[in-house]
Amino acid sequence: MFHPLRVSEVERLTDDSVTVTFDVPPELREAYRHRPGQHLALRRIVQGQEIRRTYSICAPAVEQPGTPVLRVGIRLVEGGEFSTYAFKELTVGDTVDVMEPMGRFILEPRAGYFVAVVGGSGITPVLSIATTLLEREPEARFCLIRSDRTVSSTMFLEETADLKDRFPGRFQLVTALSREEQQSGLPSGRLDQERLTALLPALLPVEQVDGWYLCGPFGLVQGAERALRELGVARGRIHEEIFHVDEAPTQSAAAATAPAHATLTATLHGRSGTWPVQDGEKLLDTVLRARSDAPYACKGGVCGTCRAFLVSGEVRMDRNFALEEDETEAGYVLACQSRPATKDVELDFDR
């Protein structure tokens, strides 16, 4: 559900990124009490067209009865309609439609040893995760391995340095720059699969890590996952969130083989409806034709906002960069990427 929230602060981080903080009124505090690592969908209308974009919350999670801090990091994307607006026009006092926090890329504070491999703006949810963990759990340790282009383009440079000062025995920071040499630290270059496979065992005891958190562009996350699997890390200890996928999906086999005249039944916010699926249509679009309150943000299979439980029937997904393996095995699908594989399909967005 969206609520109009007032912008209380816009802070420049780098030459191409900002943080935006929203006021949370008392009556909405519980609705916006996020878990560490979750994200927000922001919405605006441009020339009659609705634009939604998803941004991760960078502030640590706040327990009751404290007031949640709702702050997101936004990097300017070339040609990006929302990021350009946020970077160049958004100012204190403006109002933005903000969806309640969502996402399963989370780490609830607990004792253990955790490691994140991030690229670029992938630091945003991990900053919330690491800060919340270290502040609340004295028996936790966290290692952050981050890849950025240059020092000047690095988001949250001061914030991560502050974590080193506050938790010197429990927070480790390793930085790699792809386009700039450092006086100390790793040699320049991208953190690809080959490099991570060699680097990770030299940096830390891989077998002792309780959870791995990978976040950033598709190539980095995919390379890091493959490196970890090559090093013997169980899939259940690897958690991923992708911020950007370069390639657009091609025409899928699911679209070519979808049955004609299929029917979708969907439950959303306690109400159910049944609608015909148009030829070649994805199931989220079927629901949106009748229910404008259907949850979505990216429509690219990345954010997971449109996750739904497959009650009956079969679907085929064009692609999936948001759901974990245990979620798909439990019966969850991405409505924005799903096409019917049987005449009748039923989804439940409320589970």
Secondary structure, DSSP 4 states (H G I P E B T S, - for coil): -EEEEEEEEEEEEETTEEEEEE---GGGTTTT-PPTT-EEEEEEEETTEEEEEEEEB-SPP--TTSPPPEEEEEE--TT-HHHHHHHHT--TT-EEEEEPPB-S------SEEEEEEEEGGGHHHHHHHHHHHHHH-TTEEEEEEEEES-STT-TTHHHHHHHHHH-TTTEEEEEEESSS--SSSSPSS---HHHHHHHHHHHS-GGG-SEEEEEEEHHHHHHHHHHHHHTT--GGGEEEEEEE-SSPPPPPHHHHHPPTT-EEEEEETTEEEEEEPPTT--HHHHHHHH-TT---S-SSSSS-TTEEEEEES-EEES--SSS-HHHHHHTEEETTTEEESSSEEEEETT-
